[in-house]
């Protein structure tokens, strides 16, 4: 059994509630878990040793909201500088051209960006299933995750209400409730692994109140709780959504979720910006994925992060889809989460340490996991190494503040997932980044060209 020894680590961030930071220690990894953290761990002939002098070790980031396919739809002029609803209506026209190859290579692009910037576990919310294309698109995501070596929570997204029913998406990208539930069962039975250190899980994720039927929300809730998997959806992202829910259902978004029994530790929401004090209290124990960059670009608002933490909401940080963010970079989200929090709360804002904790242990808790997001014995060996000798950190006297606020490059030194090195200084060990770039961009250009030609 090959072992991996991280030797002479300058600083270790554990997020284990005991130590904020440990100095000058080693970490020994056997197979996929941490087996020892202490000084001067000896190495035998079966141990690979990495010299970590002047390096910081911390848990890999856990990204709790993304749309991988959107990596192929970045910077489209037709939808730039628009608020959410207008952006969605214009974007659907391009997304309806998705193919299995697009889903596969879009996933590889997202995985590549995430791994190179220190993310070791990610979810994806895939909800676009164009008519005329195979219905097993999420299988292509699992293929990509397995090949590149990333811990992956796929959420079987869905849209069941199109424009003919007064909703936002075109009818050509929605599915029937029966089709959605049938595929959800198939995916859970095929891929979901609830065991410790599992590399793949499934959650169920109707897209949003303005793209699904209430029947689908109820059917999904019943199936998820029968199969013991988690549930996810967008919620309270914009005031347009709030108005839509009040006009169509006579309820504010969170009231609607509570009426549908969509609250609790097995549920997490994306965004959750437009909530009042009483609603935040009712979110206690439910998870939220805070998406700073997307919220800023679409002009949606600022999430009330400090109030959520105070009231016991499980809070995490996420990149959201690349078409509303243009990047799958968790470092950028962490810095923006920290800065936005201080813009809103001033001196009462979160510390750099608290912000990093949201992106690691917080994300793990939102996804219902206690085996990742912490560096301690018997936790999964999902570890990121950062080179504190980088010139970007020169002159900074607190390494935690340095990694949140000072870095001018988001590429981490080393990313370890499940005990295996998968990325180092921008290089992927299991895939060719340039090959991914070329093939993904070719597929992207073909889809964009197809939509523009259809409009001529």
C-alpha positions as CSV (number, residue, x, y, z in Angstrom):
1,X,0.0,0.0,0.0
2,X,1.6,3.2,-1.2
3,X,1.7,6.1,1.4
4,X,2.0,9.8,0.9
5,X,3.9,11.9,3.4
6,X,3.6,15.7,3.4
7,X,6.8,16.7,5.2
8,X,7.7,19.9,7.1
9,X,4.4,21.8,6.4
10,X,4.8,25.4,7.5
11,X,1.2,25.9,8.5
12,X,-1.8,23.5,8.6
13,X,-5.4,24.9,8.7
14,X,-7.5,22.1,10.1
15,X,-11.0,23.6,10.7
16,X,-11.5,20.9,13.3
17,X,-12.7,23.3,16.2
18,X,-9.5,22.5,18.2
19,X,-6.7,24.3,16.3
20,X,-7.0,27.3,14.1
21,X,-3.6,26.7,12.8
22,X,-0.8,24.2,13.4
23,X,2.8,25.0,12.6
24,X,5.6,22.8,11.4
25,X,3.9,19.4,11.2
26,X,3.7,16.5,8.8
27,X,0.6,14.7,7.4
28,X,0.7,11.0,6.5
29,X,-1.8,9.7,4.0
30,X,-2.6,6.0,3.5
31,X,-4.9,5.1,0.6
32,X,-7.6,7.7,0.7
33,X,-7.5,9.0,4.3
34,X,-5.3,10.9,6.8
35,X,-3.7,8.6,9.3
36,X,-1.4,10.9,11.2
37,X,-0.7,14.5,11.8
38,X,2.4,15.2,14.0
39,X,6.0,16.2,14.0
40,X,8.8,14.2,12.4
41,X,6.7,11.3,10.9
42,X,9.2,8.7,9.6
43,X,9.0,7.5,5.9
44,X,9.6,3.9,4.9
45,X,10.5,2.6,1.4
46,X,6.8,2.5,0.5
47,X,6.2,6.2,1.1
48,X,6.3,9.1,-1.4
49,X,7.5,12.2,0.4
50,X,6.7,15.8,-0.6
51,X,8.8,18.5,0.9
52,X,6.3,21.1,2.1
53,X,8.7,23.7,3.6
54,X,7.1,27.2,3.4
55,X,3.8,25.7,2.3
56,X,0.4,25.9,3.9
57,X,-1.9,22.8,3.9
58,X,-5.7,23.1,4.2
59,X,-8.8,21.1,3.3
60,X,-9.8,21.3,-0.4
61,X,-12.6,23.7,-1.2
62,X,-16.1,22.3,-1.5
63,X,-18.2,24.0,-4.2
64,X,-21.9,23.8,-3.5
65,X,-23.5,25.3,-6.7
66,X,-22.4,25.2,-10.3
67,X,-23.7,24.6,-13.9
68,X,-20.9,23.0,-15.8
69,X,-22.5,23.2,-19.2
70,X,-22.3,27.0,-18.9
71,X,-18.5,26.9,-19.3
72,X,-19.2,26.7,-23.1
73,X,-21.4,29.8,-23.1
74,X,-19.2,32.5,-21.5
75,X,-19.1,36.0,-22.7
76,X,-22.0,35.7,-25.3
77,X,-22.7,39.4,-26.3
78,X,-26.4,38.8,-26.7
79,X,-26.9,38.3,-23.0
80,X,-24.2,40.4,-21.3
81,X,-25.1,43.0,-18.7
82,X,-28.7,41.8,-18.2
83,X,-30.6,40.9,-15.0
84,X,-31.4,37.2,-14.3
85,X,-34.8,36.8,-16.0
86,X,-33.7,38.6,-19.2
87,X,-30.3,36.8,-19.1
88,X,-32.1,33.4,-18.8
89,X,-34.6,34.0,-21.6
90,X,-31.7,34.9,-24.0
91,X,-29.4,32.2,-22.7
92,X,-32.0,29.4,-23.1
93,X,-31.9,29.9,-26.9
94,X,-28.2,28.9,-26.9
95,X,-28.5,26.2,-24.3
96,X,-31.1,24.3,-26.3
97,X,-28.3,23.2,-28.6
98,X,-26.6,21.2,-25.8
99,X,-25.3,17.7,-26.9
100,X,-23.7,14.9,-24.9
101,X,-20.3,16.0,-26.1
102,X,-21.0,19.5,-24.9
103,X,-22.0,18.2,-21.4
104,X,-18.9,16.0,-21.2
105,X,-16.4,18.6,-22.3
106,X,-18.1,21.4,-20.4
107,X,-17.8,19.2,-17.3
108,X,-14.1,18.7,-18.0
109,X,-13.5,22.4,-18.3
110,X,-15.2,23.0,-15.0
111,X,-13.4,20.2,-13.2
112,X,-10.1,21.5,-14.6
113,X,-10.6,25.0,-13.4
114,X,-11.8,23.8,-10.0
115,X,-9.0,21.4,-9.4
116,X,-6.3,23.8,-10.5
117,X,-7.7,26.4,-8.0
118,X,-7.9,24.1,-5.0
119,X,-11.4,22.7,-5.1
120,X,-11.6,19.0,-4.4
121,X,-15.3,18.4,-4.1
122,X,-18.0,19.9,-6.3
123,X,-21.6,19.5,-7.1
124,X,-23.3,20.4,-10.4
125,X,-26.8,21.4,-11.1
126,X,-27.6,20.2,-14.6
127,X,-31.2,21.0,-15.5
128,X,-31.2,21.5,-19.4
129,X,-32.3,18.4,-21.3
130,X,-33.1,19.5,-24.9
131,X,-35.6,17.5,-26.9
132,X,-34.0,15.3,-29.5
133,X,-30.9,14.6,-27.3
134,X,-30.3,11.6,-25.2
135,X,-31.8,11.8,-21.7
136,X,-28.7,10.4,-19.9
137,X,-26.6,13.6,-20.0
138,X,-25.6,13.3,-16.3
139,X,-23.9,10.0,-17.1
140,X,-21.4,12.0,-19.2
141,X,-20.6,14.2,-16.1
142,X,-19.8,11.1,-14.0
143,X,-17.6,9.8,-16.8
144,X,-15.7,13.1,-16.8
145,X,-15.4,13.2,-13.0
146,X,-14.1,9.6,-12.8
147,X,-11.5,10.3,-15.5
148,X,-10.2,13.5,-14.0
149,X,-10.3,12.3,-10.4
150,X,-12.6,14.7,-8.6
151,X,-15.1,14.1,-5.8
152,X,-18.5,14.8,-7.4
153,X,-22.1,15.3,-6.2
154,X,-24.3,15.4,-9.3
155,X,-27.7,16.9,-8.9
156,X,-30.4,15.7,-11.3
157,X,-31.8,19.0,-12.2
158,X,-35.1,19.4,-14.0
159,X,-37.5,21.9,-15.6
160,X,-41.1,20.8,-16.1
161,X,-42.9,24.1,-16.8
162,X,-42.2,25.9,-20.1
163,X,-43.5,29.1,-21.7
164,X,-46.7,27.4,-22.8
165,X,-47.5,27.2,-19.0
166,X,-46.5,30.8,-18.3
167,X,-42.9,29.9,-17.1
168,X,-39.6,31.2,-18.4
169,X,-37.9,28.3,-20.4
170,X,-38.8,27.3,-23.9
171,X,-40.8,24.1,-24.1
172,X,-38.0,22.4,-26.1
173,X,-35.9,22.1,-22.9
174,X,-38.5,21.0,-20.4
175,X,-39.4,17.4,-19.6
176,X,-42.5,15.7,-18.2
177,X,-42.7,14.8,-14.5
178,X,-42.7,11.1,-15.3
179,X,-39.5,11.3,-17.4
180,X,-37.7,13.3,-14.7
181,X,-38.7,11.0,-11.8
182,X,-37.8,7.9,-13.9
183,X,-34.3,9.2,-14.7
184,X,-33.8,10.3,-11.1
185,X,-34.5,6.8,-9.8
186,X,-32.1,5.4,-12.5
187,X,-29.3,7.8,-11.5
188,X,-29.7,7.2,-7.8
189,X,-29.6,3.4,-8.2
190,X,-26.6,3.5,-10.6
191,X,-24.4,6.2,-9.0
192,X,-25.3,7.2,-5.5
193,X,-22.8,6.0,-2.9
194,X,-23.7,7.1,0.7
195,X,-20.6,5.5,2.2
196,X,-17.6,7.2,3.9
197,X,-15.1,8.7,1.4
198,X,-17.5,8.2,-1.5
199,X,-16.5,9.8,-4.7
200,X,-20.0,10.1,-6.2
201,X,-23.4,11.0,-4.9
202,X,-26.7,12.1,-6.3
203,X,-29.1,14.8,-5.2
204,X,-32.4,15.9,-6.8
205,X,-32.7,19.5,-8.0
206,X,-35.8,21.0,-9.7
207,X,-34.4,24.2,-11.2
208,X,-36.4,27.1,-9.7
209,X,-40.0,28.2,-8.8
210,X,-40.3,29.8,-12.3
211,X,-39.4,26.7,-14.3
212,X,-41.1,23.7,-12.5
213,X,-44.5,22.6,-11.5
214,X,-45.5,22.2,-7.9
215,X,-46.3,18.6,-8.6
216,X,-42.7,18.0,-9.6
217,X,-41.5,19.7,-6.4
218,X,-43.7,17.3,-4.4
219,X,-42.8,14.2,-6.3
220,X,-39.1,15.1,-6.0
221,X,-39.4,15.6,-2.2
222,X,-41.1,12.3,-1.8
223,X,-38.6,10.4,-3.9
224,X,-35.6,12.1,-2.3
225,X,-36.7,11.2,1.2
226,X,-37.6,7.7,0.2
227,X,-34.1,7.2,-1.3
228,X,-32.4,9.2,1.4
229,X,-30.7,11.7,-0.9
230,X,-30.5,15.5,-0.7
231,X,-32.5,18.2,-2.4
232,X,-31.4,21.4,-4.0
233,X,-32.9,24.4,-5.9
234,X,-32.5,28.1,-6.6
235,X,-34.4,30.3,-4.2
236,X,-34.9,34.0,-3.5
237,X,-32.2,35.0,-6.0
238,X,-34.0,38.2,-7.3
239,X,-36.9,40.5,-6.7
240,X,-38.3,39.3,-10.1
241,X,-38.5,35.8,-8.6
242,X,-40.2,37.1,-5.5
243,X,-42.8,38.9,-7.7
244,X,-43.3,35.8,-9.8
245,X,-44.0,33.7,-6.7
246,X,-46.4,36.2,-5.2
247,X,-48.4,36.5,-8.5
248,X,-48.5,32.8,-9.4
249,X,-48.6,31.1,-6.0
250,X,-49.7,33.9,-3.6
251,X,-46.6,33.1,-1.5
252,X,-43.1,34.5,-1.0
253,X,-40.4,32.1,-2.2
254,X,-39.5,30.7,1.2
255,X,-43.2,30.4,2.2
256,X,-43.6,28.3,-1.0
257,X,-40.7,26.0,0.0
258,X,-42.1,25.6,3.5
259,X,-45.5,24.8,2.1
260,X,-43.9,22.1,-0.1
261,X,-42.0,20.7,2.9
262,X,-38.7,21.7,1.3
263,X,-36.8,22.8,4.5
264,X,-34.4,20.9,6.7
265,X,-30.9,19.4,6.8
266,X,-31.5,17.4,3.6
267,X,-32.1,20.7,1.6
268,X,-29.9,23.4,0.4
269,X,-30.7,26.5,-1.7
270,X,-28.6,28.6,-4.1
271,X,-28.4,32.3,-3.5
272,X,-31.1,33.1,-0.9
273,X,-30.6,36.8,-1.1
274,X,-34.0,38.3,-0.7
275,X,-35.0,37.0,2.7
276,X,-36.3,39.0,5.7
277,X,-35.3,38.5,9.3
278,X,-38.1,36.1,10.1
279,X,-37.4,34.0,7.0
280,X,-33.7,33.7,7.9
281,X,-34.7,32.3,11.3
282,X,-36.9,29.7,9.6
283,X,-33.9,28.6,7.5
284,X,-32.1,27.3,10.6
285,X,-30.6,23.8,9.8
286,X,-31.1,24.2,6.0
287,X,-28.2,24.9,3.7
288,X,-27.4,27.9,1.5
289,X,-24.8,28.2,-1.3
290,X,-23.6,31.8,-1.4
291,X,-22.5,32.8,-4.9
292,X,-20.9,36.2,-4.7
293,X,-19.6,36.7,-8.3
294,X,-22.8,35.7,-10.0
295,X,-24.9,37.8,-7.6
296,X,-22.7,40.8,-8.4
297,X,-22.6,40.3,-12.2
298,X,-26.4,39.8,-12.5
299,X,-27.1,42.6,-10.1
300,X,-29.1,40.3,-7.9
301,X,-28.1,41.6,-4.5
302,X,-25.9,40.8,-1.5
303,X,-26.6,37.6,0.6
304,X,-27.2,38.3,4.3
305,X,-24.4,35.9,5.3
306,X,-23.7,37.1,8.9
307,X,-27.4,37.0,9.9
308,X,-27.6,33.4,8.4
309,X,-24.6,32.2,10.5
310,X,-26.0,33.8,13.6
311,X,-29.3,32.0,13.1
312,X,-27.8,28.6,12.5
313,X,-28.2,28.4,8.7
314,X,-25.6,26.0,7.1
315,X,-23.7,28.4,4.9
316,X,-21.2,27.6,2.1
317,X,-19.5,29.3,-0.9
318,X,-20.0,28.5,-4.5
319,X,-19.0,29.6,-8.0
320,X,-22.4,29.3,-9.7
321,X,-22.6,28.8,-13.5
322,X,-19.8,30.1,-15.6
323,X,-22.2,32.0,-17.9
324,X,-23.2,34.3,-15.0
325,X,-19.7,34.3,-13.4
326,X,-17.3,33.4,-16.3
327,X,-15.0,31.4,-14.0
328,X,-15.0,28.2,-11.9
329,X,-12.5,29.7,-9.5
330,X,-13.2,29.1,-5.8
331,X,-10.4,31.5,-4.7
332,X,-12.1,34.4,-6.4
333,X,-15.4,33.5,-4.6
334,X,-13.7,33.3,-1.2
335,X,-12.1,36.7,-1.6
336,X,-15.4,38.3,-2.9
337,X,-17.4,36.6,-0.2
338,X,-15.0,38.2,2.4
339,X,-15.1,41.6,0.7
340,X,-18.9,41.7,0.2
341,X,-19.4,40.7,3.8
342,X,-17.3,43.6,5.0
343,X,-19.0,46.0,2.6
344,X,-22.3,45.1,4.2
345,X,-21.3,44.6,7.9
346,X,-18.1,46.7,8.3
347,X,-16.2,45.9,11.5
348,X,-18.7,43.2,12.3
349,X,-17.9,41.2,9.2
350,X,-16.4,37.7,9.0
351,X,-12.7,37.1,9.5
352,X,-10.5,35.6,6.8
353,X,-10.5,32.3,8.8
354,X,-14.3,32.2,9.1
355,X,-14.6,32.8,5.3
356,X,-12.2,30.0,4.5
357,X,-14.1,27.8,6.9
358,X,-17.3,28.4,4.8
359,X,-15.5,27.3,1.7
360,X,-14.3,24.0,3.2
361,X,-16.0,22.6,6.3
362,X,-19.1,24.7,5.6
363,X,-19.5,23.3,2.1
364,X,-19.1,19.8,3.4
365,X,-21.8,20.3,6.0
366,X,-24.2,21.8,3.4
367,X,-23.6,18.6,1.3
368,X,-24.4,16.4,4.3
369,X,-20.8,15.2,4.7
370,X,-18.6,14.8,7.8
371,X,-15.7,13.0,6.2
372,X,-14.4,15.9,4.1
373,X,-13.7,19.6,4.8
374,X,-11.5,19.0,7.8
375,X,-7.9,18.0,8.2
376,X,-7.7,15.4,11.0
377,X,-7.1,11.7,11.4
378,X,-9.6,9.4,9.6
379,X,-10.9,12.3,7.4
380,X,-10.6,12.0,3.6
381,X,-7.2,13.0,2.2
382,X,-8.6,16.0,0.2
383,X,-5.8,18.5,0.7
384,X,-4.6,21.7,-1.0
385,X,-1.0,23.0,-0.7
386,X,-0.2,26.7,-1.1
387,X,3.3,28.1,-1.6
388,X,3.7,30.9,0.9
389,X,7.0,31.9,-0.8
390,X,5.0,33.4,-3.7
391,X,5.8,37.0,-4.2
392,X,2.1,37.8,-3.8
393,X,2.4,37.0,-0.1
394,X,5.5,39.1,0.6
395,X,5.0,41.6,3.3
396,X,1.9,39.9,4.8
397,X,2.2,38.9,8.4
398,X,-0.8,36.6,8.7
399,X,-0.8,33.6,6.4
400,X,-4.6,33.2,6.7
401,X,-5.2,36.8,5.6
402,X,-2.6,36.3,2.9
403,X,-4.4,33.4,1.2
404,X,-7.7,35.2,1.3
405,X,-6.7,38.7,0.3
406,X,-3.2,38.8,-1.2
407,X,-2.8,36.2,-4.0
408,X,-2.4,37.4,-7.5
409,X,-2.6,33.9,-8.9
410,X,-5.3,31.4,-8.2
411,X,-3.4,28.3,-9.2
412,X,-2.5,26.3,-6.1
413,X,0.7,24.5,-5.6
414,X,-0.8,21.0,-5.3
415,X,-4.3,19.5,-5.1
416,X,-4.8,16.1,-3.6
417,X,-8.2,14.3,-3.9
418,X,-8.9,11.0,-2.1
419,X,-5.2,10.6,-1.4
420,X,-4.1,11.1,-4.9
421,X,-2.3,14.1,-6.4
422,X,-4.5,15.3,-9.3
423,X,-3.1,18.8,-10.0
424,X,0.2,20.5,-9.4
425,X,1.2,24.1,-10.4
426,X,-1.6,24.2,-13.1
427,X,-0.8,20.7,-14.5
428,X,-3.5,18.0,-14.4
429,X,-2.2,14.5,-13.7
430,X,-5.1,12.6,-15.4
431,X,-6.1,14.8,-18.3
432,X,-4.5,17.1,-20.9
433,X,-5.6,20.7,-20.2
434,X,-4.8,21.9,-23.7
435,X,-6.8,19.0,-25.3
436,X,-9.8,19.9,-23.1
437,X,-9.5,23.5,-24.1
438,X,-9.3,22.9,-27.9
439,X,-12.2,20.4,-28.0
440,X,-14.4,22.3,-25.6
441,X,-14.0,25.6,-27.6
442,X,-14.7,23.9,-30.9
443,X,-17.9,22.4,-29.5
444,X,-18.9,25.8,-28.0
445,X,-18.3,27.6,-31.3
446,X,-20.5,25.1,-33.2
447,X,-23.4,25.6,-30.8
448,X,-23.2,29.4,-30.8
449,X,-22.9,29.5,-34.6
450,X,-25.9,27.1,-34.9
451,X,-28.2,29.4,-32.9
452,X,-27.1,32.6,-34.7
453,X,-27.6,31.0,-38.1
454,X,-31.1,29.9,-37.1
455,X,-31.9,33.6,-36.4
456,X,-30.8,34.8,-39.9
